[in-house]
Amino acid sequence: MDTKTMRRMMLSSLLWLAAIAVTLTSATYAWFTSNSVVSSSRATARSGTDTLELQISSAEDDVFRPVAAAEITQINDTDMEYLMPVSTADLKTFFYCPALTEKRAVFREVTDEQFYYHGRIYLRALAEGIPSGRLALYLDRSAVGALAAADDGYLLNAARLGLTFDGGSGVIFYLSDDENAESDQIRNTYLDGSLVSDGNVLSGSGDEIIAVADPAVPLSEYTISLRDSGARLPDAPLIYMALNRVYTVDVYFYLEGCDPDCSEAVSFDEADIQLAFYGILAQ
């Protein structure tokens, strides 16, 4: 496919939707959100009488429209002033450690969504005059700059961002490719007296807890690259969205307790997270 054909295909499909903007602050594993909003620009592709628009809402039964800002709905019932280390492999079962004595850790399943942030937004690909097709959804940094940024990066090194769509299998992201200096790392996650090695997180259910490979991937794995010569698509989209259907997007932010960067070095740290979505009509 030549460059001109690629550019025409891009322009005839859905363009851009921005962004989730969240300010995060950590203080002794504490954080809070400030001005947590989802902003969107009108992103409409039109060909004759055919239109396609990516829309966003903070409520499932709300009117979907390309408004300037929509609030991220926090659905945690707990006080989110404090963020404590947790561990998960699937964004469904989270574990925390209430005690660690002489290399003997006692882990408990988080049952009330304490210690981590859980927000929700809704997306819809509104189509008129388009009989078939799906919307391939990606992340995009072209309109927001860095998708994640911090003054010293320590909070990002220890944190994870998770997205799930309609409660299905989720995607967990690293927010930084860097790591803390060795002096600012700590390794004290033990299962049955054995140290959990780097690159592992906790999984299981109830009292059966095991260490598994960390499923987190870099943001770039699902981020579209836009250039003057065209666009480079990731190997796979976040999701293929059916047209005219409302999708629930759950947003998780947490400190991965098995990560060596999850240490006192993240205290009083701040980070900004911005997520922008880019959709392409896929026949």
C-alpha positions as CSV (number, residue, x, y, z in Angstrom):
1,M,0.0,0.0,0.0
2,D,1.5,3.3,-1.0
3,T,1.7,6.4,1.3
4,K,-1.1,8.3,-0.4
5,T,-3.4,5.3,-0.1
6,M,-2.5,4.9,3.5
7,R,-3.1,8.6,4.3
8,R,-6.5,8.5,2.5
9,M,-7.5,5.5,4.5
10,M,-6.5,7.2,7.7
11,L,-8.4,10.4,6.9
12,S,-11.5,8.5,5.8
13,S,-11.6,6.7,9.2
14,L,-12.1,8.0,12.7
15,L,-9.4,10.3,13.9
16,W,-8.6,11.3,17.5
17,L,-10.2,11.3,20.9
18,A,-8.4,12.8,23.9
19,A,-7.7,12.3,26.9
20,I,-7.8,11.1,30.4
21,A,-5.9,13.6,32.6
22,V,-5.1,12.6,36.1
23,T,-2.6,14.1,38.6
24,L,-1.2,11.6,41.0
25,T,0.7,12.3,44.2
26,S,2.4,9.7,46.4
27,A,3.2,10.4,50.0
28,T,4.3,7.3,52.0
29,Y,2.4,5.2,49.5
30,A,-0.3,7.9,49.4
31,W,-1.9,9.6,46.5
32,F,-4.9,11.6,45.4
33,T,-6.5,12.7,42.2
34,S,-6.9,16.3,41.2
35,N,-9.1,17.6,38.4
36,S,-9.7,14.1,37.2
37,V,-11.5,14.6,33.9
38,V,-11.7,13.1,30.5
39,S,-11.4,15.7,27.7
40,S,-12.5,15.0,24.1
41,S,-12.3,16.8,20.8
42,R,-14.8,16.2,18.1
43,A,-13.4,13.4,15.9
44,T,-15.7,12.9,12.9
45,A,-14.9,11.3,9.6
46,R,-17.4,12.0,6.8
47,S,-17.7,10.6,3.3
48,G,-20.9,11.7,1.6
49,T,-23.7,10.9,4.0
50,D,-21.6,8.5,6.0
51,T,-20.3,9.7,9.4
52,L,-18.3,8.0,12.2
53,E,-17.7,9.7,15.6
54,L,-15.9,8.4,18.6
55,Q,-17.8,9.6,21.7
56,I,-17.1,9.6,25.4
57,S,-19.3,9.8,28.5
58,S,-18.8,9.6,32.3
59,A,-22.1,7.7,32.7
60,E,-23.5,4.8,30.8
61,D,-27.0,6.3,30.4
62,D,-25.7,9.8,29.8
63,V,-26.0,11.6,26.4
64,F,-22.8,10.8,24.4
65,R,-21.3,13.8,22.8
66,P,-17.9,15.3,22.1
67,V,-17.9,17.6,25.1
68,A,-14.9,19.6,26.3
69,A,-14.5,17.5,29.5
70,A,-16.2,14.6,31.2
71,E,-15.6,13.5,34.8
72,I,-13.9,10.1,35.4
73,T,-16.3,8.3,37.7
74,Q,-14.5,6.8,40.6
75,I,-16.3,3.7,41.6
76,N,-14.2,2.8,44.7
77,D,-16.2,2.9,47.9
78,T,-13.1,3.5,50.0
79,D,-11.2,6.7,50.8
80,M,-8.6,7.1,48.1
81,E,-6.3,9.4,50.1
82,Y,-3.8,6.5,50.6
83,L,-2.4,4.1,48.0
84,M,-0.7,1.1,49.4
85,P,1.3,-1.6,47.5
86,V,-0.8,-4.4,46.0
87,S,-0.1,-7.0,43.4
88,T,-2.2,-8.5,40.6
89,A,-1.8,-10.4,37.4
90,D,-5.3,-9.8,35.9
91,L,-6.8,-6.6,37.4
92,K,-9.5,-8.8,39.0
93,T,-7.8,-10.2,42.1
94,F,-5.5,-8.0,44.1
95,F,-3.4,-9.0,47.0
96,Y,-1.8,-7.0,49.8
97,C,0.5,-7.8,52.7
98,P,-0.6,-6.7,56.2
99,A,2.5,-8.2,57.8
100,L,6.0,-9.2,56.9
101,T,8.2,-10.6,59.7
102,E,11.4,-12.5,59.4
103,K,10.8,-13.3,55.7
104,R,7.3,-14.6,56.5
105,A,4.7,-12.7,54.6
106,V,1.0,-13.0,55.2
107,F,-1.0,-12.1,52.1
108,R,-4.7,-11.2,51.9
109,E,-7.0,-10.7,49.0
110,V,-8.3,-7.2,48.6
111,T,-12.0,-7.5,48.9
112,D,-13.2,-3.9,49.0
113,E,-10.9,-2.2,46.4
114,Q,-8.9,-0.6,49.1
115,F,-5.4,0.7,48.3
116,Y,-5.8,1.3,44.6
117,Y,-7.7,3.6,42.2
118,H,-10.6,2.4,40.1
119,G,-12.3,4.8,37.7
120,R,-14.7,4.3,34.8
121,I,-15.6,6.0,31.6
122,Y,-17.7,4.9,28.6
123,L,-16.9,4.9,24.8
124,R,-19.0,4.6,21.7
125,A,-18.3,4.6,18.0
126,L,-21.3,6.3,16.6
127,A,-21.8,5.5,12.9
128,E,-24.4,6.7,10.4
129,G,-24.6,5.3,6.9
130,I,-21.9,2.7,7.5
131,P,-23.4,-0.8,7.2
132,S,-20.6,-2.8,8.6
133,G,-17.1,-2.6,10.2
134,R,-15.4,-2.3,13.5
135,L,-13.4,0.4,15.2
136,A,-9.8,-0.6,16.1
137,L,-8.9,1.4,19.2
138,Y,-5.4,2.5,20.1
139,L,-3.6,4.8,22.4
140,D,-2.3,8.1,20.9
141,R,0.3,10.5,22.2
142,S,0.4,12.9,19.3
143,A,-2.1,15.4,20.9
144,V,-1.1,15.1,24.5
145,G,2.7,14.7,24.4
146,A,3.9,12.2,27.0
147,L,1.3,9.7,28.1
148,A,2.9,9.6,31.5
149,A,5.3,12.1,33.1
150,A,6.8,12.8,36.5
151,D,9.5,15.1,38.0
152,D,11.8,12.3,38.9
153,G,9.9,9.3,37.6
154,Y,10.1,7.2,40.7
155,L,6.3,7.0,41.1
156,L,6.0,5.9,37.5
157,N,8.7,3.3,37.9
158,A,6.7,1.6,40.6
159,A,3.2,2.1,39.2
160,R,1.0,0.3,36.8
161,L,-2.0,1.4,34.7
162,G,-4.7,-1.1,33.8
163,L,-7.5,-0.9,31.3
164,T,-10.4,-3.3,30.8
165,F,-13.2,-3.1,28.3
166,D,-16.7,-4.4,29.3
167,G,-15.1,-6.4,32.1
168,G,-13.1,-8.6,29.8
169,S,-9.4,-9.4,30.0
170,G,-7.4,-6.3,30.7
171,V,-4.2,-4.7,29.6
172,I,-1.7,-3.7,32.2
173,F,1.0,-1.1,31.3
174,Y,4.3,-0.1,32.6
175,L,4.4,3.7,32.8
176,S,8.2,4.0,32.6
177,D,11.0,2.1,31.0
178,D,13.4,3.3,33.7
179,E,14.1,1.9,37.1
180,N,15.2,3.4,40.4
181,A,18.9,3.3,41.4
182,E,19.8,0.1,43.3
183,S,19.9,2.1,46.5
184,D,16.3,3.1,46.0
185,Q,15.0,-0.4,45.3
186,I,13.7,-3.0,47.8
187,R,13.0,-6.7,47.5
188,N,11.0,-8.0,50.4
189,T,8.1,-10.0,48.9
190,Y,8.3,-13.5,50.2
191,L,6.1,-16.5,49.5
192,D,6.5,-19.4,51.9
193,G,9.8,-17.9,53.0
194,S,11.2,-17.6,49.5
195,L,11.9,-14.3,47.8
196,V,9.7,-13.6,44.8
197,S,12.1,-12.9,42.0
198,D,12.1,-9.8,39.8
199,G,9.6,-9.8,37.0
200,N,7.0,-11.7,38.9
201,V,3.7,-10.6,40.5
202,L,1.1,-12.4,42.7
203,S,-1.8,-14.4,41.4
204,G,-4.3,-17.0,42.6
205,S,-7.4,-17.0,44.7
206,G,-8.2,-17.3,48.4
207,D,-5.3,-18.8,50.3
208,E,-3.7,-20.3,47.1
209,I,-1.3,-17.6,46.1
210,I,1.5,-18.1,43.6
211,A,4.1,-16.0,41.7
212,V,3.6,-15.6,38.0
213,A,5.3,-13.5,35.3
214,D,4.4,-9.8,35.3
215,P,2.0,-9.3,32.4
216,A,2.6,-5.6,32.1
217,V,3.6,-4.2,28.7
218,P,5.0,-0.8,27.7
219,L,2.5,1.8,26.6
220,S,4.2,1.8,23.2
221,E,2.8,-1.7,22.5
222,Y,-0.7,-0.2,21.9
223,T,0.2,3.3,20.9
224,I,-0.2,4.5,17.3
225,S,2.7,6.4,15.8
226,L,1.6,9.3,13.5
227,R,4.1,10.8,11.0
228,D,3.9,13.0,8.0
229,S,4.4,9.9,5.8
230,G,1.5,8.1,7.4
231,A,0.9,6.0,10.5
232,R,2.6,3.0,12.1
233,L,0.0,0.7,13.7
234,P,0.8,-1.5,16.7
235,D,0.5,-5.3,16.1
236,A,-2.9,-5.3,17.7
237,P,-5.5,-2.8,19.0
238,L,-6.7,-2.4,22.6
239,I,-10.0,-3.7,21.4
240,Y,-12.2,-3.9,18.2
241,M,-15.3,-1.9,19.0
242,A,-18.6,-2.8,17.4
243,L,-20.3,0.3,15.9
244,N,-23.0,2.0,17.9
245,R,-22.4,0.0,21.0
246,V,-21.5,1.4,24.4
247,Y,-18.3,0.1,26.0
248,T,-17.4,0.3,29.6
249,V,-13.8,1.2,30.2
250,D,-12.4,0.6,33.7
251,V,-9.3,2.5,34.6
252,Y,-7.0,1.1,37.4
253,F,-3.9,2.8,38.9
254,Y,-1.9,1.1,41.6
255,L,1.6,0.5,43.0
256,E,2.9,-3.0,42.1
257,G,4.2,-4.3,45.4
258,C,6.4,-6.9,43.8
259,D,8.3,-4.3,41.8
260,P,11.7,-3.5,43.4
261,D,10.9,0.2,42.6
262,C,8.0,0.1,45.0
263,S,9.9,1.5,47.9
264,E,10.1,4.6,50.1
265,A,11.6,6.4,47.1
266,V,8.1,7.0,45.7
267,S,7.1,9.0,48.8
268,F,5.8,12.5,48.1
269,D,6.2,11.9,44.4
270,E,3.9,13.3,41.7
271,A,3.0,12.2,38.2
272,D,0.7,13.2,35.4
273,I,-1.2,10.6,33.4
274,Q,-2.9,11.5,30.1
275,L,-4.5,8.9,27.9
276,A,-5.7,9.7,24.3
277,F,-7.5,7.2,22.1
278,Y,-7.2,6.9,18.3
279,G,-9.7,4.8,16.3
280,I,-9.5,3.4,12.8
281,L,-12.4,1.9,10.9
282,A,-11.6,-1.7,10.2
283,Q,-13.7,-3.5,7.6
